[in-house]
Amino acid sequence: MSFKIYTKTGDLGKTSLIGGTKVPKSHIRIESYGTVDELNSFIGLVSDSISDTHTKIILKEIQDRLFTVGSSLACDPEKETSMKIPDLKESDINVLENEIDKMNEVLPEMKNFILPGGHIAVSTTHIARCVCRRSERICVNMMENEMFVDLLVIKYLNRLSDYLFVLARYIAHLLNVEEIVWKARL
């Protein structure tokens, strides 16, 4: 027996955090995990756009971690929850750093700013990077406004955006696509 996807509980513009607290759908906490969800969708699109098996495995792991991040952001920090929420770990950041280092070993030194483009997989990865940066900015905004955000979430999002930048370059390398160098108008 299937259940209905619609509950009608949000029809008046409110939703519940994990823990039961009702907040407006415009609340910054909802914006934070909604943006992480958007990022997760773009990561899926990146994965669907490439054929490199190892990268696909890493992207799937990142998607899993983003569900962890979203769960953390969706919790009301003032309430205990009966749900078991997975934790983000420092080792998750180490995975990103190791992958960045491995990709950089085969990439040419970057001597100029580069523009997103050259192939749809490269451009999509840059879009994911931008959404990741937005997620990070929202979380920093929450922290600056004294709303609880696990510092590991901010660190993970920061490193993930670095990973996505290098991944865009790496995908261009794998596809033998020339990077588009930004030439400033003088």
N, C-alpha and C positions, 0 to 999 in steps of 0.2 A: 504494500500500500504506500503510495507516495503522499508527501505532505505538500500543502500549498506554499509557494514561495512568497506570496504576499500575505502580510499580517494586518495591514491597514493601521498599525500603531504609529506610523510616521506621517500619517496624512495631514497632521496639523503642524509639521515642521520640527518635531522633536524626535530624538532617538535616545537609546540607552547605552551607556558605557558598560563595560564588563564590571559588574558590581551592582548594577541596577540604577545608578544615578541617571536621571533624565536631563538632557541638555539640548539646546537648539542645534539643528543640523548645521548651522553656520559657526558653531563653536570651534575654536582653533584646534582643539584635540581631535575633533572629527575631521577637520581639514588636514591635520598631520597624517592620520592613518589612511585617509582617502587618497592623499598624494602618494603615499607609499604603495597603495594598491595600484594606482596609475603607473607608477614606476615598475611594479611587478608585471603588469600587462605589457609594457614596452620591452622588458627583459625577455618575455615570452616571444615577442615579435622578433627581437634580435636573434634568439635561438632558432626560430623558424626560418630565418633568412640566411643561415650559415650551414655548412656541412661538416666543419671540424668537430669530431666526436669529443675530444677532450674539453673543448670550450663549451660544448653543449652540456656536458656533465657539470662543469663548474657553474654555468648559468642556472641549471636546475637547483643546485645547492644554494645559490644566491636567492633564487625564488623562495626556497624553503626558509632561509634566514629572514627574508622580507616579511613572511607571514609571522615569524617570531617578533620582528620589529613592530609590525602592525598590532599584534596582540598586546605588546607592552604599551604602546601608545593608546590603545582602546580601553585600558584599565583605568578605573577611578582610583587614583593613588591614595585616597582617603578611606577606601573600603577594602576589606579582605574579600577575596573571591574564593568560592569553592572549586572553581576550575583550576586545573593544573596548567599554568602558562609556561611554555618553554623559555629558557634563558638564552640570551646571547652571550657568547664567550669571547675572551681575548683571542682564542685560537681561530675564531671565525675571521678576525681581522688579519691574523697571520696568513691564512689561506689566500686572502686578497693580495697581501704584500708579496708572497711567494710567486703568485701568478703574474703580478706586475713585473717582478724581477726576471722571470723566465721569458716573458714576451719581449722585454726590453733588450735581452741578449741578442735577439735576431733583428731588431729594428735599427734603422740608421739613426744616428744622432740627430736630434731635432734642433735645427739652426734657425727656424722661422716659426712664426705662428702659422697654424694651418686652419683652413676653412672646412667645415663639415661638407662632405659631398664626395662625388666620384663613383659611388655605388650605393644602392638603396640600403644594403646592410651596414655600410659605414655611416650613412646619414641617420639611420634608425638608432644606431648605437650612440651617436651624439645626442639625439633627442632623449634617450634614456639617461644620459649623463646630465643633461639640463634638468630633467624632472628630479633626478637624484639630488642635485644641488638645491632645488626648490624645497624638497623634503627636509634637507639639512637646515635650510634657513628657517623653515617653520618651526622645527624642533628647537633651534637656538632662540627664536623669538619666544617660544613657550618658556624656556629656561630663564631668559632675561626677565620675563614677567612672573617669575617665581612659581611656575607650574612645573610639577615634577616630570622630568624626562631622564631616563637612565643615561648617564654620560657615555656608556658604551654604544648606545644607539647613535648618538651624534658622531662618535668616532668611526663607527661602522659605515655610516652614510658618507662621511668625508672620504674614507678610504675607497668605498665603492665608486664614488665619482671619479677618483684617480684611476681605478681599475678600468672603468668604462672608457675613459679617454684613451688609455693605452690600448684597450681592446679595439677601439675604432681604428687606431693606427695598425694594429696587428691584423685585423680583418683586411684592411687595404693591402697589407703586405702579402697575406695568403692569396688574395684575389689578383695580385699583381696590378693593383690600381695605384696610379700615381697620386700622392697627396697633393692637395690644392694649397699652394703657398699663398698666404695673405701678403699682398704687395700694397703697402700704405700709399695713398695718394699724397703726393708732396706739393 
